[in-house]
Amino acid sequence: MTSGLEWLLAVVQVPAQPSRHRVAVWRELRRAGAVPVSQGTWAMPDADPYRQALDRASELASDGGGSVAVFAIQPQDETSRALVEEAFMAARLDEWREFLADCGKFTDEIAREVAKEKFTFAELEEEEQSLHRLRRWYRDLKKRDVLALPDARTAATALHECGEILDRYAEQVYAANRATATPDVP
């Protein structure tokens, strides 16, 4: 696989104590989609979202008395390029798999509610919040998927289906509540 991406390498140096500073830097880099390639060393594509995350990580490291040194790297051979690209691709694939699993959990949850005939507005609101969370997560994953993996298209389809399933459930909730709100008139 040769994506033609340019890469950045971030070398993080933050004192061990208090650990919250190291953890904050680690979380920021992980959230952005950077991948660890060795102890304290992270790789990421040279693209705006990653550079912005590096700026935030540098601020967090500085708050803890540390630093983040950033280098533009040019892998010298295919083995070196593969090390970085494969680690990055594996991280994205794991994220897409986890996202798809959560889409499956979402659809299973609605199927259970339908089977129990639990057509309440409270349940509908809870499921709407779950779908909003899935949509936010999808947007975050999509931002860092610079490889345009096929899994992203699969995830988009699954997310769309979740929306359709929720729409059908909402119709059932409204129908059930209309039926109970309308008095029987002979």
C-alpha positions as CSV (number, residue, x, y, z in Angstrom):
1,M,0.0,0.0,0.0
2,T,1.4,3.4,-1.0
3,S,-1.0,6.1,-0.2
4,G,1.3,9.0,-1.2
5,L,0.6,10.7,2.1
6,E,3.2,12.9,3.8
7,W,3.7,12.0,7.4
8,L,4.4,13.8,10.7
9,L,6.2,12.3,13.6
10,A,5.6,13.7,17.1
11,V,8.0,13.0,19.9
12,V,6.3,13.6,23.2
13,Q,8.3,14.4,26.3
14,V,6.2,15.1,29.4
15,P,7.3,14.4,33.0
16,A,6.0,11.2,34.5
17,Q,4.3,13.0,37.4
18,P,1.7,14.2,37.6
19,S,0.5,11.7,35.0
20,R,-2.6,13.7,34.0
21,H,-0.5,15.8,31.7
22,R,0.9,12.8,29.8
23,V,-2.6,11.3,29.7
24,A,-4.1,14.5,28.3
25,V,-1.5,14.6,25.5
26,W,-2.0,10.9,24.8
27,R,-5.8,11.4,24.6
28,E,-5.6,14.4,22.3
29,L,-3.3,12.6,19.9
30,R,-5.4,9.4,20.0
31,R,-8.7,11.4,19.5
32,A,-7.1,13.0,16.5
33,G,-6.2,9.7,15.0
34,A,-2.5,9.7,15.5
35,V,-1.0,6.2,16.0
36,P,1.8,5.3,18.4
37,V,4.9,3.9,16.7
38,S,7.1,3.6,19.7
39,Q,7.2,4.8,23.3
40,G,6.3,8.5,23.2
41,T,6.4,8.7,19.4
42,W,3.3,9.2,17.3
43,A,2.7,9.2,13.6
44,M,0.0,11.0,11.6
45,P,-0.7,12.3,8.1
46,D,0.5,15.8,7.4
47,A,-3.0,17.3,7.1
48,D,-4.8,20.2,8.8
49,P,-6.9,18.2,11.4
50,Y,-3.7,16.5,12.6
51,R,-1.7,19.7,12.7
52,Q,-4.5,21.3,14.8
53,A,-4.4,18.3,17.2
54,L,-0.6,18.7,17.4
55,D,-1.0,22.3,18.4
56,R,-3.5,21.3,21.2
57,A,-1.2,18.4,22.3
58,S,1.8,20.8,22.4
59,E,-0.2,23.2,24.7
60,L,-1.2,20.3,27.0
61,A,2.4,19.1,27.1
62,S,3.7,22.6,27.9
63,D,1.1,22.9,30.7
64,G,2.7,19.8,32.2
65,G,6.3,21.0,31.8
66,G,6.9,19.0,28.7
67,S,7.1,19.4,24.9
68,V,6.1,17.9,21.6
69,A,8.7,17.9,18.9
70,V,7.2,17.5,15.4
71,F,9.1,16.3,12.4
72,A,8.0,15.9,8.8
73,I,9.2,12.5,7.8
74,Q,10.0,10.8,4.5
75,P,10.2,7.0,4.9
76,Q,13.4,5.9,3.2
77,D,12.1,2.6,2.0
78,E,8.9,0.6,1.5
79,T,9.3,-1.2,4.8
80,S,9.5,2.1,6.7
81,R,6.5,3.5,4.8
82,A,4.6,0.3,5.5
83,L,5.3,0.5,9.2
84,V,3.6,3.9,9.5
85,E,0.8,3.4,6.9
86,E,-0.2,0.0,8.2
87,A,-0.3,1.2,11.8
88,F,-2.5,4.1,10.7
89,M,-4.7,1.9,8.5
90,A,-5.2,-0.7,11.3
91,A,-6.3,2.0,13.7
92,R,-8.8,3.4,11.2
93,L,-10.1,-0.1,10.5
94,D,-10.6,-0.9,14.2
95,E,-12.5,2.4,14.6
96,W,-14.8,1.6,11.7
97,R,-15.4,-1.9,13.0
98,E,-16.3,-0.6,16.4
99,F,-18.6,2.0,14.8
100,L,-20.4,-0.7,12.8
101,A,-20.8,-2.8,15.9
102,D,-22.4,0.1,17.7
103,C,-24.8,0.6,14.7
104,G,-25.7,-3.1,15.1
105,K,-26.4,-2.5,18.8
106,F,-28.5,0.4,17.9
107,T,-30.7,-1.5,15.5
108,D,-30.9,-4.4,17.9
109,E,-32.1,-2.1,20.7
110,I,-34.9,-0.7,18.6
111,A,-35.9,-4.2,17.5
112,R,-36.1,-5.2,21.2
113,E,-38.3,-2.1,22.0
114,V,-40.6,-3.0,19.1
115,A,-40.9,-6.6,20.2
116,K,-41.8,-5.4,23.7
117,E,-44.2,-2.8,22.1
118,K,-42.5,-0.1,24.1
119,F,-43.7,2.8,22.2
120,T,-43.0,5.7,24.6
121,F,-41.8,9.2,23.9
122,A,-39.1,8.7,26.6
123,E,-37.7,5.7,24.8
124,L,-37.9,7.5,21.4
125,E,-35.9,10.4,22.9
126,E,-33.3,8.0,24.2
127,E,-32.9,6.4,20.8
128,E,-32.7,9.8,19.1
129,Q,-29.9,10.7,21.5
130,S,-28.1,7.4,20.6
131,L,-28.5,8.2,16.9
132,H,-27.1,11.7,17.4
133,R,-24.1,10.2,19.2
134,L,-23.5,7.8,16.3
135,R,-23.7,10.7,13.8
136,R,-21.1,12.7,15.8
137,W,-18.9,9.7,16.0
138,Y,-19.2,9.1,12.3
139,R,-18.2,12.7,11.5
140,D,-15.2,12.4,13.8
141,L,-14.1,9.1,12.2
142,K,-14.6,10.5,8.7
143,K,-12.4,13.6,9.4
144,R,-9.4,11.4,10.2
145,D,-10.0,8.8,7.5
146,V,-7.6,10.4,5.0
147,L,-7.2,6.9,3.3
148,A,-10.8,6.9,2.3
149,L,-11.2,3.3,3.3
150,P,-14.1,1.2,2.0
151,D,-15.3,0.7,5.5
152,A,-16.2,4.4,5.7
153,R,-18.8,3.8,2.9
154,T,-20.1,0.7,4.7
155,A,-20.4,2.8,7.9
156,A,-22.3,5.6,6.0
157,T,-24.7,3.0,4.7
158,A,-25.2,1.5,8.2
159,L,-25.7,5.0,9.7
160,H,-28.3,5.8,7.1
161,E,-30.1,2.5,7.9
162,C,-30.1,3.4,11.6
163,G,-31.8,6.7,10.7
164,E,-34.5,4.9,8.7
165,I,-35.0,2.4,11.5
166,L,-35.4,5.2,14.0
167,D,-37.9,7.0,11.7
168,R,-40.0,3.8,11.5
169,Y,-39.9,3.4,15.3
170,A,-40.9,7.1,15.7
171,E,-43.9,6.5,13.5
172,Q,-44.9,3.5,15.7
173,V,-44.5,5.6,18.8
174,Y,-46.7,8.4,17.5
175,A,-49.3,6.0,16.2
176,A,-49.4,4.2,19.6
177,N,-49.7,7.4,21.5
178,R,-52.4,8.8,19.1
179,A,-54.4,5.6,19.7
180,T,-54.3,5.9,23.5
181,A,-55.0,9.7,23.4
182,T,-58.1,9.3,21.3
183,P,-61.2,8.4,23.3
184,D,-63.4,5.7,22.0
185,V,-66.4,7.3,20.5
186,P,-69.3,5.2,19.3
